[in-house]
Amino acid sequence: MAEVRLTTLRLPKRVCPRKPVAGLVPSARERSLLPELCWSGFLTTGQIERLAFPSRRRAQRRLRALLDHGYLRAHLQGGALHRDTVWTLGPRGLALLRDEGLAPEDTRPYRLNPQSQKLGHAVAVRDVAVSFLTARARGLLDVTDIRLDGELANRSPFREARLVPDGLATINDGGIVRVVMWEVNCIGQPLAQVRQKLLAYVRARAAGMPLFSARGLVVLVLTEGERRLSNIRDFAASLGAEPGIRACLLDEIHRAGKLSGVLGVWNSRFRPIS
């Protein structure tokens, strides 16, 4: 009997648009992605799949259609074919947001450097943001606001504290506002840098600085690998700040409900079965 091999079909990567054979009207699901891309600057194929599509193959097909029609642009991470394609808004996508009043007229296309050594960290930071967005979409967390580091750098109290988190989210927890600041410790980022930021958090809280001393503040640290996770937890414990600093593996929060459990915060309409 001839050997039968089962394979998972994957579409070959393509970043250059092709001439479309017909017009394209983005679906409501695809149109909802455009503001998220405008806000975040870029997202990967996997992140977009988590936000809006039931399968990777479906996401790839629709993203390529949006690429061909000028709604999106595609980039390879450092030219590496084994990494997820990175997507930014194209001219038609940005024009559509302007026409609908979802982007200011002076908004410019995001300038992505696919060769940047910091791109891997920026992708990981957006992984966390996507986890918050999917938790909100599924009714697991009542996320009322979410920001990335670029939006926080020149604002008080971060400017006074000389400390800018990788991201920040506010959550309505049964009428109580919880603030979550997150840091990502991944390959290419020295562990010492994360430790210095955690120490700065503790000092800002001890000094009574606004927001950093808020009762509902949680500093969430996401890491790659058990060894890094153990180091972060041991360091947090040595600071005497373990209750306010929570650590978790980055890939764990991709699962529905995991982020809520790590934070100990639940949407008032949702309760876990225990």
N, C-alpha and C positions, 0 to 999 in steps of 0.2 A: 504494500500500500504506500502510495506517495506520501511523503511527509507534509503535513499541513502546518503552516506557520501563521500564527495570529499576530498581527501588527496593529499598532495604533497610528492611524494616519495623521500626519502633521503637515500643515501647509508650509511650504518654504517661505523664508522671510523675504519681504520686499519692502523697501522704504521709498522707492521712486513711484510717483503716481503714473497710471496708464490712462490713455484717452478713454473716457467712459463711453459705453455703447448706448446708453440711455440716460435720461434725467433721473435724479434721485431726490426724493422727499424724505428727510430724516424722520424716523418714527418718534413718538413722544418719549420713549425710553432713551433714544439717541440724543434728542434735543436736551434732555435733562442732564446729559453728560457734559454738555458744552460749558455751562456755568461752573461745574466742578473743575474742569480743565483750566478755565480762565482764572479761577481762584487759586488753584494749586500750582499752576504753571505747567506741570506735566504729570502724566500717570503712565504706568506700564500696562501692557496687555493683561497681565494677571490681575492688577488692581481694578481695571475697567471691567473685567469679567466678574469680579466679586460685586461690583457696584450695580451692574445692569444686565448681565447676560447669564443664561442657564448653563452654558458650556463654553469651553475655550474655543472650540471650532466655530461656534456661532459668533463669538466675539471677534475672532480673526476675520471672518468673512465680512462682517458689517464694518469693522474698522477699515478694511481695505477699500470697501465701497466709499466710505467717507473720505478716505485719502484720495481716491481717484477723482472725486468731485470737489476737492479743494476745501473740505470742511476741517480736515486734520492734516498734520504733518507727522512723518515717522522718522525715528532716529535709532541707530544702533548704539548700544552702550559700549563705547570704546572699540567699536568695530567687531565686537564679540557676538557670533551667531548663537551661542548657547545661552545668552542672556535675553531676558524679555525685551521686546521692542518698546521704546519710549515714545509717547504720543503727545504732541502739543497742538494748540489750535492753529488751523489754517486760515487763509484770508476770508473764505466764505463763512467759516464758523464764527470768526470774530465779527464779521459784518452782520450776521444774523443776530448775535447778542446785542450789538449796538442798536439794530432796528427795533428790537423788542424791549429796549431800555434796561437790559440786564448787564450792560457794560458801558462805562463812560466813553464818550466820543474820543477822548485822548488815550484810551487803552492801546497799548502796543503789543505786538506778538512777543511771547516769552522767548528770550534768547537762551537756548540750551547749548551747553558745551558737552557733547557726548564723550569727549576725551578726558574730562575733568576727573581727577582722582577722588574728588569729593562727591561724585555722582552716586556712588553706591550708598553712602550715608543718607543723601537726600532722598533716594528711593525708599530706604528703610523708614525714614521719617514719615513719608507719605503712606507707607503700609499701615502705620498706626492711625493716621488720619482716616484712611479708608475703613479701618475697623470701627472707629467711632461712627462713621457715616452709615455703615451697614447695620450696626447695632441700633441706630436711630430708625432706620428704614424698617427693621423687623420688630420695632416696639420694645426693644430690650432696654434702651436708655433714652431718656428725654434730653437729648443734647440740644442746648439752646444757642451755643456759639462755638466756633472752632477756628483757631488761627495757627499759622506756621511762623517760624522764627523771623522771616523777613518782615512780617507785619508787626512784630513786637519790639524789634531792636531799638527803635527811636522813641518808644513810648515810656511814660512813667507808669509804674515804678521800676521798670527793668533798666532804664537808663541810670537811675540813681543807684541801683544795686549792682550795676555792671555785671548783670547776669541775665542772659536771654535763653529761655528754654527752647528745645527743638520744636515744641508745639504746646498749645494750650487749648483746653476744652472746658466749657462750663456745662453743668448738668443740673437739671431740676430733679431733686430727690424728694418727692412728696412735699414740695413747698420750700425745701431747704436748698440753697444754691451750693453745689460742690464745684470746686475748681481743681482741675487735673492739669498739671504741667508734666510733660513727658520728655525723657531723654533716651536716645538710642545709642547703645554701645555695640558697634559691629566691627567687622574686619576693616582695618585701615584707620581706625580711630584708637589712639592709645587709651588704655584703661586709666592711666593717671589723669587724663583730661576729664573723664567722667567723675573720678573721685574729687577733683578740684571743684567741679560744679556742684556736687552734692554737699561738699563742705561749705560752699558759698550759700547754698539754700539754707543750711542750718544756721549760719551766721545771720543771714537776712531775717530769718524767723526770730532768732533770739533778740535781734535789735528792734523788733516790733515794726518792721517795715510793712506798709500797706500791701495787701494781697498775700505776701509771703508769710504773714502771721495769721491769715484767715483760718478760722476754726475748721472749715471743711476742706482745706487744701490737702491734696495728695500729690506726691512726686512719684511718678511712675517711670521705672527704668526698664527698658526692653533690651535684651541681650541676645547674642548668637552663641549658643554653646553652654553646656552645663558648668564648665569651669568658670567662665565669665560670670554666670549667674551666681555661683557660690561666692565668688570674690566680692561682687556687689552687695550681697546680703550680709556677708561678714563685715564689710566696711560700714554699711548702714548701722549695723548693730554696735560697732565700736564708737559711732557718733552719738549713740543714745537716741537716735531718731528713727528707729526701725518702724514704729507705728505709722509715721508720716511718709516713709519711703517704702514703696512696694516694687518688687522686681519680678520679672516674668520673662520667659523665652519669647522672642519676637514671633515665631511661627505659631505659638499656642493661641494667640489672640485672633487668629484667622477663623477659629471655630466659633460658631454662634453661641452666645452666652458666656464665653470664657472671659471676655473683657469685663462684663458686668460683675462676674464673680471675683475677679482680681481686685476690682475697685471696691467691692462691697456695696455697690449702688444699684438699685433696681428701679425701673420705671414703675410708677404707682399703679399702672394697669397690668403689670406683669410680676409674678412671683415665682421663684423656682420651686420645684417639687423637692421636698426634703423629708 
